[in-house]
């Protein structure tokens, strides 16, 4: 029961972060570049509860966020980026002795943008989209670093709380 409450809390936090990003003025020269703050909640969930819980909250967040803030058309792009990003983050998480949350966040950011470019090409068939890729890859590295770093800072605190300790199947103690 506690686990369901925590997952709901993480979903709410990720939705709030998505909303904050949707109202921030975009100053990036390339369309679609965002910080991806909500991905911090997803990466934390991956470490605290595991892949099934994290993907469940991630898909719910992307879907609800599309309905509430961004429009249904954005669902295609967001979901394609979120799923590819999560797949890569999960594969790297399984090698967590090799990859830190920072490295996982960086590659997650890169693959999120790759997923969105793939979807954009599938929808529009515009070959010129490939010219966006270097800028999106660079932004994915930078934003992924920030998300991974924030996750790395949050994890020790969250792992020590009594509430997570009592309800965490992936506890590493």
Phi and psi restraints in degrees (value plus and minus 20) as a CYANA .aco file:
   2 UNK   PHI     -82.3   -42.3
   2 UNK   PSI     -58.7   -18.7
   3 UNK   PHI     -80.1   -40.1
   3 UNK   PSI     -63.0   -23.0
   4 UNK   PHI     -81.6   -41.6
   4 UNK   PSI     -60.6   -20.6
   5 UNK   PHI     -84.6   -44.6
   5 UNK   PSI     -62.1   -22.1
   6 UNK   PHI     -85.5   -45.5
   6 UNK   PSI     -61.0   -21.0
   7 UNK   PHI     -83.5   -43.5
   7 UNK   PSI     -60.1   -20.1
   8 UNK   PHI     -83.0   -43.0
   8 UNK   PSI     -59.3   -19.3
   9 UNK   PHI     -84.4   -44.4
   9 UNK   PSI     -64.1   -24.1
  10 UNK   PHI     -85.3   -45.3
  10 UNK   PSI     -56.5   -16.5
  11 UNK   PHI     -83.1   -43.1
  11 UNK   PSI     -64.8   -24.8
  12 UNK   PHI     -82.8   -42.8
  12 UNK   PSI     -63.7   -23.7
  13 UNK   PHI     -81.9   -41.9
  13 UNK   PSI     -64.6   -24.6
  14 UNK   PHI     -87.1   -47.1
  14 UNK   PSI     -53.9   -13.9
  15 UNK   PHI     -88.3   -48.3
  15 UNK   PSI     -59.6   -19.6
  16 UNK   PHI     -82.6   -42.6
  16 UNK   PSI     -64.2   -24.2
  17 UNK   PHI     -84.6   -44.6
  17 UNK   PSI     -57.2   -17.2
  18 UNK   PHI     -84.1   -44.1
  18 UNK   PSI     -61.4   -21.4
  19 UNK   PHI     -83.6   -43.6
  19 UNK   PSI     -65.7   -25.7
  20 UNK   PHI     -76.9   -36.9
  20 UNK   PSI     -64.4   -24.4
  21 UNK   PHI     -85.4   -45.4
  21 UNK   PSI     -53.0   -13.0
  22 UNK   PHI     -91.3   -51.3
  22 UNK   PSI     -42.6    -2.6
  23 UNK   PHI    -120.1   -80.1
  23 UNK   PSI     -29.8    10.2
  24 UNK   PHI     -91.4   -51.4
  24 UNK   PSI     119.5   159.5
  25 UNK   PHI     -87.8   -47.8
  25 UNK   PSI     114.7   154.7
  26 UNK   PHI    -106.7   -66.7
  26 UNK   PSI     101.8   141.8
  27 UNK   PHI    -130.5   -90.5
  27 UNK   PSI     -16.3    23.7
  28 UNK   PHI     -95.1   -55.1
  28 UNK   PSI     121.9   161.9
  29 UNK   PHI     -93.5   -53.5
  29 UNK   PSI     -35.3     4.7
  30 UNK   PHI    -129.9   -89.9
  30 UNK   PSI     110.1   150.1
  31 UNK   PHI     -82.4   -42.4
  31 UNK   PSI     122.3   162.3
  32 UNK   PHI      73.5   113.5
  32 UNK   PSI     -25.0    15.0
  33 UNK   PHI    -100.2   -60.2
  33 UNK   PSI     103.9   143.9
  34 UNK   PHI    -158.2  -118.2
  34 UNK   PSI     142.8   182.8
  35 UNK   PHI     -91.6   -51.6
  35 UNK   PSI     -56.6   -16.6
  36 UNK   PHI      58.3    98.3
  36 UNK   PSI      18.8    58.8
  37 UNK   PHI     -76.1   -36.1
  37 UNK   PSI     -54.6   -14.6
  38 UNK   PHI     -82.4   -42.4
  38 UNK   PSI     -45.2    -5.2
  39 UNK   PHI     -87.5   -47.5
  39 UNK   PSI     -40.4    -0.4
  40 UNK   PHI     -83.4   -43.4
  40 UNK   PSI     -63.4   -23.4
  41 UNK   PHI     -82.7   -42.7
  41 UNK   PSI     -57.4   -17.4
  42 UNK   PHI     -90.2   -50.2
  42 UNK   PSI     -61.9   -21.9
  43 UNK   PHI     -86.1   -46.1
  43 UNK   PSI     -59.4   -19.4
  44 UNK   PHI     -81.6   -41.6
  44 UNK   PSI     -64.4   -24.4
  45 UNK   PHI     -80.3   -40.3
  45 UNK   PSI     -60.1   -20.1
  46 UNK   PHI     -78.0   -38.0
  46 UNK   PSI     -63.4   -23.4
  47 UNK   PHI     -94.2   -54.2
  47 UNK   PSI     -58.1   -18.1
  48 UNK   PHI    -102.9   -62.9
  48 UNK   PSI     -58.3   -18.3
  49 UNK   PHI    -140.3  -100.3
  49 UNK   PSI     -44.4    -4.4
  50 UNK   PHI      95.0   135.0
  50 UNK   PSI     158.5   198.5
  51 UNK   PHI     -89.8   -49.8
  51 UNK   PSI     -58.1   -18.1
  52 UNK   PHI     -86.6   -46.6
  52 UNK   PSI     -62.7   -22.7
  53 UNK   PHI     -86.9   -46.9
  53 UNK   PSI     -60.7   -20.7
  54 UNK   PHI     -86.6   -46.6
  54 UNK   PSI     -62.5   -22.5
  55 UNK   PHI     -89.6   -49.6
  55 UNK   PSI     -55.9   -15.9
  56 UNK   PHI     -80.8   -40.8
  56 UNK   PSI     -69.4   -29.4
  57 UNK   PHI     -86.4   -46.4
  57 UNK   PSI     -57.6   -17.6
  58 UNK   PHI     -82.9   -42.9
  58 UNK   PSI     -67.9   -27.9
  59 UNK   PHI     -85.5   -45.5
  59 UNK   PSI     -60.6   -20.6
  60 UNK   PHI     -82.9   -42.9
  60 UNK   PSI     -62.6   -22.6
  61 UNK   PHI     -83.2   -43.2
  61 UNK   PSI     -66.7   -26.7
  62 UNK   PHI     -82.9   -42.9
  62 UNK   PSI     -63.8   -23.8
  63 UNK   PHI     -85.8   -45.8
  63 UNK   PSI     -70.1   -30.1
  64 UNK   PHI     -84.2   -44.2
  64 UNK   PSI     -59.9   -19.9
  65 UNK   PHI     -82.6   -42.6
  65 UNK   PSI     -59.9   -19.9
  66 UNK   PHI     -82.7   -42.7
  66 UNK   PSI     -64.2   -24.2
  67 UNK   PHI     -86.3   -46.3
  67 UNK   PSI     -59.6   -19.6
  68 UNK   PHI    -107.5   -67.5
  68 UNK   PSI     -56.1   -16.1
  69 UNK   PHI    -142.5  -102.5
  69 UNK   PSI     -55.0   -15.0
  70 UNK   PHI    -132.2   -92.2
  70 UNK   PSI     -37.7     2.3
  71 UNK   PHI      77.3   117.3
  71 UNK   PSI     133.7   173.7
  72 UNK   PHI     -86.2   -46.2
  72 UNK   PSI     -51.2   -11.2
  73 UNK   PHI     -82.7   -42.7
  73 UNK   PSI     -53.8   -13.8
  74 UNK   PHI     -87.5   -47.5
  74 UNK   PSI     -39.6     0.4
  75 UNK   PHI     -78.5   -38.5
  75 UNK   PSI     -61.9   -21.9
  76 UNK   PHI     -77.3   -37.3
  76 UNK   PSI     -70.0   -30.0
  77 UNK   PHI     -90.0   -50.0
  77 UNK   PSI     -65.3   -25.3
  78 UNK   PHI     -85.2   -45.2
  78 UNK   PSI     -62.9   -22.9
  79 UNK   PHI     -88.1   -48.1
  79 UNK   PSI     -59.8   -19.8
  80 UNK   PHI     -84.5   -44.5
  80 UNK   PSI     -62.4   -22.4
  81 UNK   PHI     -86.7   -46.7
  81 UNK   PSI     -63.0   -23.0
  82 UNK   PHI     -85.4   -45.4
  82 UNK   PSI     -60.6   -20.6
  83 UNK   PHI     -90.2   -50.2
  83 UNK   PSI     -66.0   -26.0
  84 UNK   PHI     -84.7   -44.7
  84 UNK   PSI     -62.4   -22.4
  85 UNK   PHI     -79.9   -39.9
  85 UNK   PSI     -66.4   -26.4
  86 UNK   PHI     -85.2   -45.2
  86 UNK   PSI     -59.1   -19.1
  87 UNK   PHI     -78.2   -38.2
  87 UNK   PSI     -66.1   -26.1
  88 UNK   PHI     -85.5   -45.5
  88 UNK   PSI     -64.6   -24.6
  89 UNK   PHI     -81.9   -41.9
  89 UNK   PSI     -59.5   -19.5
  90 UNK   PHI     -84.7   -44.7
  90 UNK   PSI     -65.1   -25.1
  91 UNK   PHI     -81.9   -41.9
  91 UNK   PSI     -59.8   -19.8
  92 UNK   PHI     -92.3   -52.3
  92 UNK   PSI     -55.4   -15.4
  93 UNK   PHI     -79.7   -39.7
  93 UNK   PSI     -57.8   -17.8
  94 UNK   PHI     -82.8   -42.8
  94 UNK   PSI     -40.1    -0.1
  95 UNK   PHI    -128.7   -88.7
  95 UNK   PSI      21.2    61.2
  96 UNK   PHI     -85.0   -45.0
  96 UNK   PSI     -34.4     5.6
  97 UNK   PHI     -94.0   -54.0
  97 UNK   PSI     -41.1    -1.1
  98 UNK   PHI    -116.2   -76.2
  98 UNK   PSI     -59.1   -19.1
  99 UNK   PHI    -133.1   -93.1
  99 UNK   PSI     112.3   152.3
 100 UNK   PHI    -107.1   -67.1
 100 UNK   PSI     150.1   190.1
 101 UNK   PHI     -76.7   -36.7
 101 UNK   PSI     -50.4   -10.4
 102 UNK   PHI     -87.4   -47.4
 102 UNK   PSI     -67.9   -27.9
 103 UNK   PHI     -83.7   -43.7
 103 UNK   PSI     -60.5   -20.5
 104 UNK   PHI     -85.4   -45.4
 104 UNK   PSI     -61.3   -21.3
 105 UNK   PHI     -83.1   -43.1
 105 UNK   PSI     -60.4   -20.4
 106 UNK   PHI     -84.8   -44.8
 106 UNK   PSI     -67.7   -27.7
 107 UNK   PHI     -90.6   -50.6
 107 UNK   PSI     -51.6   -11.6
 108 UNK   PHI     -82.0   -42.0
 108 UNK   PSI     -62.0   -22.0
 109 UNK   PHI     -84.0   -44.0
 109 UNK   PSI     -61.7   -21.7
 110 UNK   PHI     -83.7   -43.7
 110 UNK   PSI     -67.4   -27.4
 111 UNK   PHI     -93.3   -53.3
 111 UNK   PSI     -44.0    -4.0
 112 UNK   PHI     -81.3   -41.3
 112 UNK   PSI     -66.0   -26.0
 113 UNK   PHI     -88.0   -48.0
 113 UNK   PSI     -56.6   -16.6
 114 UNK   PHI     -83.0   -43.0
 114 UNK   PSI     -63.6   -23.6
 115 UNK   PHI     -80.1   -40.1
 115 UNK   PSI     -60.3   -20.3
 116 UNK   PHI     -89.2   -49.2
 116 UNK   PSI     -58.1   -18.1
 117 UNK   PHI     -85.7   -45.7
 117 UNK   PSI     -61.3   -21.3
 118 UNK   PHI     -79.9   -39.9
 118 UNK   PSI     -64.9   -24.9
 119 UNK   PHI     -86.5   -46.5
 119 UNK   PSI     -61.6   -21.6
 120 UNK   PHI     -81.3   -41.3
 120 UNK   PSI     -61.0   -21.0
 121 UNK   PHI     -87.1   -47.1
 121 UNK   PSI     -60.6   -20.6
 122 UNK   PHI     -82.3   -42.3
 122 UNK   PSI     -54.6   -14.6
 123 UNK   PHI    -101.3   -61.3
 123 UNK   PSI     -63.5   -23.5
 124 UNK   PHI    -120.6   -80.6
 124 UNK   PSI     -44.5    -4.5
 125 UNK   PHI      39.6    79.6
 125 UNK   PSI       8.6    48.6
 126 UNK   PHI    -113.0   -73.0
 126 UNK   PSI      91.3   131.3
 127 UNK   PHI     -88.1   -48.1
 127 UNK   PSI     -43.9    -3.9
 128 UNK   PHI     -85.1   -45.1
 128 UNK   PSI     -32.9     7.1
 129 UNK   PHI     -81.0   -41.0
 129 UNK   PSI     -43.8    -3.8
 130 UNK   PHI     -80.9   -40.9
 130 UNK   PSI     -45.2    -5.2
 131 UNK   PHI     -91.5   -51.5
 131 UNK   PSI     -39.5     0.5
 132 UNK   PHI     -95.5   -55.5
 132 UNK   PSI     -44.9    -4.9
 133 UNK   PHI     -75.5   -35.5
 133 UNK   PSI     -67.6   -27.6
 134 UNK   PHI     -78.6   -38.6
 134 UNK   PSI     -58.9   -18.9
 135 UNK   PHI     -89.0   -49.0
 135 UNK   PSI     -60.4   -20.4
 136 UNK   PHI     -89.3   -49.3
 136 UNK   PSI     -56.6   -16.6
 137 UNK   PHI     -85.3   -45.3
 137 UNK   PSI     -63.1   -23.1
 138 UNK   PHI     -83.0   -43.0
 138 UNK   PSI     -64.4   -24.4
 139 UNK   PHI     -86.5   -46.5
 139 UNK   PSI     -55.1   -15.1
 140 UNK   PHI     -83.7   -43.7
 140 UNK   PSI     -58.0   -18.0
 141 UNK   PHI     -84.9   -44.9
 141 UNK   PSI     -65.4   -25.4
 142 UNK   PHI     -87.3   -47.3
 142 UNK   PSI     -71.1   -31.1
 143 UNK   PHI     -87.1   -47.1
 143 UNK   PSI     -56.7   -16.7
 144 UNK   PHI     -84.2   -44.2
 144 UNK   PSI     -55.7   -15.7
 145 UNK   PHI     -82.1   -42.1
 145 UNK   PSI     -65.0   -25.0
 146 UNK   PHI     -82.4   -42.4
 146 UNK   PSI     -66.4   -26.4
 147 UNK   PHI     -83.5   -43.5
 147 UNK   PSI     -64.9   -24.9
 148 UNK   PHI     -83.4   -43.4
 148 UNK   PSI     -60.2   -20.2
 149 UNK   PHI     -85.2   -45.2
 149 UNK   PSI     -64.3   -24.3
 150 UNK   PHI     -81.3   -41.3
 150 UNK   PSI     -61.1   -21.1
 151 UNK   PHI     -82.2   -42.2
 151 UNK   PSI     -64.8   -24.8
 152 UNK   PHI     -80.8   -40.8
 152 UNK   PSI     -56.3   -16.3
 153 UNK   PHI     -90.2   -50.2
 153 UNK   PSI     -58.7   -18.7
 154 UNK   PHI     -96.4   -56.4
 154 UNK   PSI     -55.1   -15.1
 155 UNK   PHI     -76.7   -36.7
 155 UNK   PSI     -68.3   -28.3
 156 UNK   PHI     -79.2   -39.2
 156 UNK   PSI     -59.7   -19.7
 157 UNK   PHI     -85.2   -45.2
 157 UNK   PSI     -67.5   -27.5
 158 UNK   PHI     -87.7   -47.7
 158 UNK   PSI     -53.6   -13.6
 159 UNK   PHI     -89.0   -49.0
 159 UNK   PSI     -45.3    -5.3
 160 UNK   PHI    -104.8   -64.8
 160 UNK   PSI     -35.6     4.4
 161 UNK   PHI     -88.9   -48.9
 161 UNK   PSI     124.3   164.3
 162 UNK   PHI     -80.3   -40.3
 162 UNK   PSI     -59.7   -19.7
 163 UNK   PHI     -83.0   -43.0
 163 UNK   PSI     -62.6   -22.6
 164 UNK   PHI     -93.5   -53.5
 164 UNK   PSI     -58.8   -18.8
 165 UNK   PHI     -78.2   -38.2
 165 UNK   PSI     -60.9   -20.9
 166 UNK   PHI     -97.0   -57.0
 166 UNK   PSI     -33.4     6.6
 167 UNK   PHI    -150.4  -110.4
 167 UNK   PSI       0.5    40.5
 168 UNK   PHI    -128.4   -88.4
 168 UNK   PSI      87.9   127.9
 169 UNK   PHI     -91.1   -51.1
 169 UNK   PSI     -38.4     1.6
 170 UNK   PHI    -123.1   -83.1
 170 UNK   PSI       1.0    41.0
 171 UNK   PHI     -77.2   -37.2
 171 UNK   PSI     113.1   153.1
 172 UNK   PHI    -129.4   -89.4
 172 UNK   PSI      43.0    83.0
